[in-house]
Amino acid sequence: MKGSIEENVIRLTPTSDIVSSRVKELIYSAKGFIDSQVAYEQVVLDLENVKSIDSVGVTFIVGLYKSVFNLGKKFKIIRINNEISNLFKIMKLDEVMSIEA
């Protein structure tokens, strides 16, 4: 996962699918990057490179959202493909977190 910060926004960009075999690495990477930052207002999860998410991947995203929310920060998902967007709508995650295509 790539991480960057610009104008008080942390952008996390997974480089491939969010599936069970990669979630441990993603958790470590996301936590490490977020914990290393002091001044930020929002975390953006950029899913441009993600074509597939399994149930463990969804759990990772929900956990990331909850961690950010509990810190009093905003969370947004961007550049999500139609298939994953439809999955999130079925699960009503679009009603909980900000999601942009």
Protein Blocks (a to p, Z undefined) as FASTA:
>chain_A
ZZddeehiacdddfbdcdfklmmmmmmmmmmmmmmpmbdcbdcddfklpcbdcfklmmmm
mmmmmmmmmnopacddehiafklmmmmmmnommmmpccdZZ
